[in-house]
Amino acid sequence: MAILIAIVTIAGALVAWRAAIIDAEAGDADFAGLTATINAARTKITNTNTVYEHYRGYTVYTRNRELQYLLEDTVDPDQASDLNVREWAVSAQIADDSQELFSRRFLNEDGSYNLKREFGETWAEAGQSLDLDPAPHFAQADSYRSKSSTLIMVFIVQALALLFFTIAEGLSAARSGWRYSLALLGLAALIFSVAAAILVELG
Amino acid sequence: MTHPSEPATRTPIFSGEPFERVVAVLIALVTIIAAVVGYLQGQASIRSDRALREAQTFAIEALSQKAAGEIEIGYAWTDLWRSWSELDSQAVIAADFDDAAAAERYDTVRDRLIGLSPLLAPPYFDPDQDDEPDVAAYEADLYVVNSTYLTERFLATFEMSEAWGDKADTYVAHLTILAVTLFLYGLSVTLLGQVRWLFVVLGSLFALVTVVWVIVVYTRPISIPSEPAIRAYAEGVGRLHQESPEAAIVSFDQALTLAPAYADAYFERGNAYFDLEQLDQAAANYEMAVNAGRGDISTIMELGRVYYFQGRLADALRLVQTELTLGPDHVVSYLDLGLVNLAAGQGEAAQGAFEQAMTLAGQQVAAARAAGQEPPDSLWWYLDVAATDLDSLSACLTDQECDATPPYDIVSRSVPDVAVVDAVAQQLKELTVALEYTGRPPDPSTGVDISSFEFAAELYDDNDEFIDYDITDTFPADIGDVIVLLTYDGMQDGQQVVVKVFLDGEEDPTLRVLETWDQGQAGETELLLSTGLLSTFTPGEYWVEMYVDSHLVAQEGFTVEE
């Protein structure tokens, strides 16, 4: 019986140690998840800024190109005043210059700007060098914590086994029925707990 | 053979030394209890960690949503709206110059810009009805509601994390006591005689108390506002942001129905009632916010302000003392102390508080400038508000217009002399201008004399030639320029002149004039207050203050009609 008590004590210590180790791994996974959250937030802010810088350029382009075209459409070149010609030249030049401020690949067929696509592409580009998805890390942390929690429950079963063994050890020889019953109960609890611990570790 | 007369021998339950067997069983029982407590501690710790992680995630997301939203608003307002208004102005000017074709071109391009952001389209903007887009509504929809929601979720989950953390820490204390219990049991088997039972009883008592304590901790509820309550609260904040306090109150009511102890919701509902000038409800809500645990300085300040307006000066004074406890170096607390004391007729105490506030303000500005930084923006705000409060108190005493002061019967009974109020107001105003432009308190008096300070509109003939000034203190609604005519003496070239213009008690910073004087010692001159070529003065009561080297040398008001 003393050997069984020793075994259950050692098994309990092992389970407690593994629970602590797995809990620490959960902390690491949480840290990775929070890092990804910060990466995602930083990328969102930076990309919004970048995309809207481009969109500002597109706004200037739109305003001036439209003015240029309207001047071409509505003013007869032979009758254009100096002011008209100068306004046309200024608009055309500003529109040309502002084309440098955004990428034409984000222009839709109707000439509008596809903000959503630029956001998507810049996000994908950032995702190549940064971890932007915290969800898998948090899921892993939850899984580790669940394991750790189950191992602590296993530890309770082992404590029960210890109680059964201790009582069985103390009972007088005249109560052998009780002794063996309790010892068997303790053994069952011990085997169950070891099996459960192995399953938790493997699962 | 047995002898019937001999008593039957009872089989012992335990073999060996009974005391040791009992102790062994007790040790095993306490081990089980410890294992259960360890499990509870682990669970509490897991919940605390998970809540903390969620809180951190919410905080990061709230910040990123707000930052990204403000970038978008920045584009929509400062780029797109500015372009739209420029084109609109160009169209108006072209039409004024009878260039219909150009006007049409500008109109067409202007309308083309409408599709570039929701800000320039309904429900935020209708060019036929609105002068400018409803930015507050767009901000509310774009990020205010969501970032408020995320911030509140952060606060709630952080609170939950703290609560579970407290439970986990308490379970650790339980485990420590159980370890002591095990030690006592272990020690008992090394002793002889009755004293060993003392250790067993003591250990068992510890174990029993611990079990009861564990049950108490386990059953202690952890309560935070529910997700729907937070959603309703965030909607309310969004509505308040759009200056719709009635609608906001409906949302806050809903939040408080779902979470009756939601302190932030009481505070914001108090703000909404304050905006509606329903002071009794505002005070009640601020009080409930404090009772629900929101005892921060902003809540105390708002409640104290409401008490002041209600004329509950003793209560207001009590709260100002709390303000001073929470922030002993806060300029605003001394300004509040001065104001409340002044209204309560405690002139000496008021003067002391205002002097302390002005000294602290000067020190803060000097420290910031010495460190190569700007003083906190809130400082200017608080100084301006204090000066406005003093002006209101003065107006209450002289004209019985007591909109932003305690009731007239209280003020008139307690304040002996309006000149005292005016003198403090002037001191504060001069200090504000001096700190803002020189970083130090104003120098002694300048000796400037402004003998005439009048307002006028310019009159032109049919050929747009200037004829004369129309001196008046009432202007029509479409006025775009107001001329200030002044007669002066004692000025020196190089002196700094600041003109502040207030509309209905609040400064309109777009009309502020900042000049270096170059017109000699004495004479007559004019200053132009202009809203620009195409804009006009908003109807209302205007008040103009002129400062020379931070000294208030002239002030007068005019009206722009509806």
Contacts between the chains, C-beta under 8 A, distances in Angstrom:
chain1	res1	chain2	res2	distance
A	19	B	42	7.3
A	23	B	42	7.6
A	23	B	45	7.9
A	26	B	46	8.0
A	26	B	49	7.4
A	27	B	49	7.3
A	30	B	49	6.8
A	30	B	53	5.1
A	33	B	53	7.0
A	33	B	57	7.9
A	34	B	53	6.7
A	34	B	56	5.7
A	34	B	57	7.1
A	34	B	60	7.8
A	37	B	56	7.4
A	37	B	57	5.2
A	37	B	60	5.1
A	37	B	61	7.4
A	38	B	60	6.0
A	40	B	64	7.7
A	41	B	60	4.8
A	41	B	61	6.6
A	41	B	63	6.7
A	41	B	64	3.6
A	42	B	64	7.7
A	44	B	64	4.9
A	44	B	68	5.5
A	45	B	64	5.5
A	45	B	67	4.6
A	45	B	68	5.7
A	45	B	71	7.4
A	48	B	67	7.6
A	48	B	68	4.1
A	48	B	71	4.8
A	48	B	72	6.7
A	49	B	71	5.4
A	52	B	71	5.5
A	52	B	72	6.5
A	52	B	74	7.6
A	52	B	75	4.6
A	55	B	75	6.2
A	55	B	116	7.7
A	56	B	75	6.2
A	56	B	79	5.2
A	59	B	75	8.0
A	59	B	79	5.9
A	59	B	80	6.0
A	59	B	83	6.3
A	59	B	113	7.1
A	59	B	116	6.0
A	60	B	83	7.9
A	62	B	112	6.6
A	62	B	113	7.1
A	62	B	116	7.2
A	63	B	83	5.7
A	63	B	87	7.2
A	63	B	109	5.8
A	63	B	112	7.7
A	63	B	113	6.6
A	66	B	108	7.1
A	66	B	109	4.5
A	66	B	112	5.3
A	67	B	105	6.4
A	67	B	106	7.9
A	67	B	109	5.4
A	70	B	105	4.5
A	70	B	108	6.0
A	70	B	109	6.8
A	71	B	105	6.8
A	74	B	101	5.8
A	74	B	104	7.7
A	74	B	105	6.5
A	75	B	101	7.3
A	112	B	115	7.0
A	113	B	116	7.7
A	134	B	57	7.0
A	138	B	53	6.9
A	141	B	53	7.4
A	142	B	50	7.3
A	145	B	46	4.7
A	145	B	49	7.4
A	145	B	50	7.3
A	148	B	42	6.7
A	148	B	46	7.5
A	149	B	39	7.5
A	149	B	42	5.8
A	149	B	43	6.4
A	149	B	46	6.3
A	152	B	35	7.6
A	152	B	38	5.9
A	152	B	39	4.6
A	152	B	42	4.8
A	153	B	39	6.1
A	155	B	35	5.3
A	155	B	38	6.9
A	155	B	39	7.6
A	156	B	32	6.9
A	156	B	35	4.3
A	156	B	36	6.0
A	156	B	39	5.9
A	158	B	35	7.7
A	159	B	28	7.5
A	159	B	31	4.8
A	159	B	32	4.5
A	159	B	34	7.5
A	159	B	35	4.0
A	160	B	32	6.1
A	162	B	28	5.4
A	162	B	31	6.0
A	162	B	32	8.0
A	163	B	25	7.4
A	163	B	28	3.8
A	163	B	29	6.5
A	163	B	31	7.2
A	163	B	32	5.9
A	166	B	24	4.9
A	166	B	25	6.1
A	166	B	27	7.3
A	166	B	28	4.3
A	167	B	25	5.8
A	167	B	28	7.3
A	169	B	24	7.4
A	170	B	14	4.6
A	170	B	15	6.9
A	170	B	16	7.1
A	170	B	21	3.7
A	170	B	24	5.8
A	170	B	25	6.8
A	171	B	13	6.6
A	171	B	14	6.0
A	171	B	15	6.8
A	172	B	11	6.5
A	172	B	12	4.8
A	172	B	13	6.4
A	172	B	14	5.9
A	172	B	15	4.0
A	173	B	15	6.2
A	174	B	11	4.3
A	174	B	12	7.4
A	175	B	11	6.9
A	175	B	13	6.7
